[in-house]
Amino acid sequence: MEITPDRTAAVDHVLSTTRAVRKRLDLDRPVEDQVIYDCIDLAEQSPTGGNQSTRRWMVIRDAEQKKALAKLYLEAGGEWIIASYKGVEGTGHHNEKVLASAAHLAENLEHMPAIVMVGIWGEHDNSGRPGLFDSVIQGAWSFCLALRARGLGSAWTTVHLGKSAEIRDLIGMPEGITQIVLLPVAYTSGTEFKAAPRISAREITYIDRWGDTMAANADGPVTFAAGPGVTVEVETKATPKDLWPFVSDPDLLARWSDEFQGASWNDEPGEGTRFTGRNAIEGFGEWETSSVCVAYRPNHEFGWKVQRLDADEPGTQWRLELVPLAGGTRLRFAMRFGPGSSGLTWNIDTAPERETEIIRNRQNVHRTNMQRCAEGIVALAEEAASA
């Protein structure tokens, strides 16, 4: 079959718009048996570990069974979700919309036209043998994609696993089968869904070594023109508010860096203002840099670019980002070389045949210093929060 732009666009559309649907599931429109069977047939085309056909599908339609399952779902965590939503309703909390949607599902699970549970023969024993969990996720997700292509939706949930023993008894599941995911199934109210905002692939894809990124294509050895960079991440139970005083102080980074010696603001901190940085490398010397703040969002993000006053482009770009998590925060510290000139470009110009090696060495230096800085910031925030 010829791969055409229209065919590719259709597949890409399904892949980019299939996600959890809860509030827009039509509880009144029946779902035909054949549609579910067709989607399972497609899902079974997905790869399995060891080429073993071990996935098993449970479709629950009976009203009393759905009611009993919904009760167990509420006991396993649904009631907590509903209470959590009520606690943040109307506050603008970053999880308010997700909790509202999840609470809606918990309150209406028994009214779904069908509930599909996916399990697999086998129990996890940490042996690494093929055919267990590595064989379920892709099949269950293929099922969701097939639903989407037919105007139906679902929501991936594992809340029920907190009552897996009771559910096993409810549906008569024998021992030796592991429950994996529960999927409410219904036609959707409307079929237009948009792609969700996500972090760019270039920010979360690493090249050859963990944390090494590229802003543009190199299609071969890493080059300066590809915008190489480094990202480190540290997770903490501290809140973004706890972390912000330390994240927003560039002078603090000198505590842990072998190269950066400190910084002082030229004006009040804020987007568009500048600070002067001091640096030193043994055998190379000392120098100062001028940085302009390009992002200053309290409790969210602090970014700057190092740029000569007479230059059109920055030599390096930096960003500290606070990503809220359930029960904590992920601190992302990212940098990118270029596109302007810097000490790195000077080194490359003197030995162009070693361009990739020079870039890799510089990435390694930054990665080490950035990791120390991120861990140091987290330690200070955790200490301050617990004081």
Secondary structure, 3 states (H helix, E strand, C coil): CCCCHHHHHHHHHHHHHCCECCCCECCCCCCCHHHHHHHHHHHCCCCCHHHCCCEEEEEECCHHHHHHHHHHHHHHHHHHHHHHHHHHCCCCCCCHHHHHHHHHHHHHHHHCCEEEEEEEECCCCCCCCCCCHHHCHHHHHHHHHHHHHCCEEECCECHHHHHHHHHHHHHCCCCCEEEEEEEEEEEECCCCCCCCCCCCHHHHCCCCCCCEEECCCCCCCCCHHHCEEEEEEEEECCCHHHHHHHHCCHHHHHHCCCCEEEEEECCCCCCCCEEEEEEEECCCEEEEEEEEEEEEECCCEEEEEECCCCCCCCCEEEEEEEEEECCEEEEEEEEEECCCCCHHHHHHHHCHHHHHHHHHHHHHHHHHHHHHHHHHHHHHHHHHHHC
